[in-house]
Amino acid sequence: MASVLSEVTGEVVPLAVKIVVAGGFSVGKTTFVKSISEIAPVTTEAPMTMASVGVDDRALTPGKTTTTVAMDFGRIALAEDLLLYLFGTPGQDRFWFMWDDLVRGAIGAVVLLDTRRIEDCFPAIDWFESRGVPFVVAINRFDGKLPHDTNEVREALGIPEHVPIIETDAREKEEVKMALVSLVGHCLAVA
Amino acid sequence: MSEEYADEAPLVRPYALTGGRTRAIGSDFPIEAVIETTLAGRAGKGELAHESKAIVELCVSPTTLIEISSKLTVPIGVVRVLIGDLAEGGQVRVHHGEQGSSRPDVSLLERVLDGIRAL
């Protein structure tokens, strides 16, 4: 692929591609992006106010004091002329309108799953399946524990055999990297 | 409206910058599209309105739509319309590969896979 050069500076104009990171509220999407991004993820996280108590279910995540109220993203230079963006989907249902814009032209999606709240990722999986967006399911190991095996998770999610279900730790760069390798490999397999 | 809320409201409604338009001709590009200022754009930036001028200045070094929005703190939809106008005027060029709105092809996926493995 011939590189395009900037008319003004002669710099290489990179091509940018993107992967979407989805999943339920406070499942670790921002952490996942942060673990591998070269830039501090650009996030508009605002402390949740009393107004969001009851709207956002915090009962199972009492330690969480902020939530993502707009999209956040990270960036990785894969080559001089190739940038990879990671976009965390907004965690709450009221931001669904942003998903079309996020996902259009995307390589695919990593759906992060917390086995304590499997049902939280149903909407994301439904959305990707209905639009033919390739995805993998990555079970985020909280505190190193994995209360379900992947077969149980597959059964609970009702997703076909060819969709990879992997384990990950959103805090570890190598694990995040392997989750992305799994996704792009899956995309190649179904391309 | 109380004084307190009045202080928090934006001074200008976002789409006032675009004359109320939420779409511009040729502005249907993805959020990761890379925007590059042209020589004509750099030469003529003095005549542009504040936000458009900021875009032209920023994109002398090629920048994605999402990062323009983030750096200038202007909503994505508004930036898209402004870039559409600038592109039509020849002040910027918009790059988003060959894939358009479909998924990246096999050769691009292979490059991405190699790139991630090498991180």
Chai-1 contact restraints between the chains, C-beta under 6 A:
chainA,res_idxA,chainB,res_idxB,connection_type,confidence,min_distance_angstrom,max_distance_angstrom,comment,restraint_id
A,S6,B,E36,contact,1.0,0.0,6.0,A-B,restraint_1
A,S6,B,P62,contact,1.0,0.0,6.0,A-B,restraint_2
A,E7,B,T38,contact,1.0,0.0,6.0,A-B,restraint_3
A,E7,B,L39,contact,1.0,0.0,6.0,A-B,restraint_4
A,V8,B,T37,contact,1.0,0.0,6.0,A-B,restraint_5
A,V8,B,L39,contact,1.0,0.0,6.0,A-B,restraint_6
A,V8,B,R42,contact,1.0,0.0,6.0,A-B,restraint_7
A,V8,B,V60,contact,1.0,0.0,6.0,A-B,restraint_8
A,V13,B,V34,contact,1.0,0.0,6.0,A-B,restraint_9
A,V13,B,E36,contact,1.0,0.0,6.0,A-B,restraint_10
A,V13,B,P62,contact,1.0,0.0,6.0,A-B,restraint_11
A,V13,B,H95,contact,1.0,0.0,6.0,A-B,restraint_12
A,L15,B,G97,contact,1.0,0.0,6.0,A-B,restraint_13
A,A16,B,E32,contact,1.0,0.0,6.0,A-B,restraint_14
A,A16,B,V34,contact,1.0,0.0,6.0,A-B,restraint_15
A,A16,B,T64,contact,1.0,0.0,6.0,A-B,restraint_16
A,V17,B,P104,contact,1.0,0.0,6.0,A-B,restraint_17
A,V17,B,V112,contact,1.0,0.0,6.0,A-B,restraint_18
A,K18,B,E32,contact,1.0,0.0,6.0,A-B,restraint_19
A,V42,B,S70,contact,1.0,0.0,6.0,A-B,restraint_20
A,L78,B,G115,contact,1.0,0.0,6.0,A-B,restraint_21
A,A79,B,G115,contact,1.0,0.0,6.0,A-B,restraint_22
A,Y85,B,E32,contact,1.0,0.0,6.0,A-B,restraint_23
A,D101,B,I31,contact,1.0,0.0,6.0,A-B,restraint_24
A,R104,B,P30,contact,1.0,0.0,6.0,A-B,restraint_25
A,R104,B,S101,contact,1.0,0.0,6.0,A-B,restraint_26
A,G105,B,P30,contact,1.0,0.0,6.0,A-B,restraint_27
A,G105,B,Q99,contact,1.0,0.0,6.0,A-B,restraint_28
A,G105,B,S101,contact,1.0,0.0,6.0,A-B,restraint_29
A,I107,B,P104,contact,1.0,0.0,6.0,A-B,restraint_30
A,K177,B,L119,contact,1.0,0.0,6.0,A-B,restraint_31
A,L180,B,I116,contact,1.0,0.0,6.0,A-B,restraint_32
A,V181,B,I116,contact,1.0,0.0,6.0,A-B,restraint_33
A,V184,B,L109,contact,1.0,0.0,6.0,A-B,restraint_34
A,V184,B,V112,contact,1.0,0.0,6.0,A-B,restraint_35
A,V184,B,L113,contact,1.0,0.0,6.0,A-B,restraint_36
A,C187,B,L109,contact,1.0,0.0,6.0,A-B,restraint_37
A,L188,B,L109,contact,1.0,0.0,6.0,A-B,restraint_38
A,A191,B,V106,contact,1.0,0.0,6.0,A-B,restraint_39
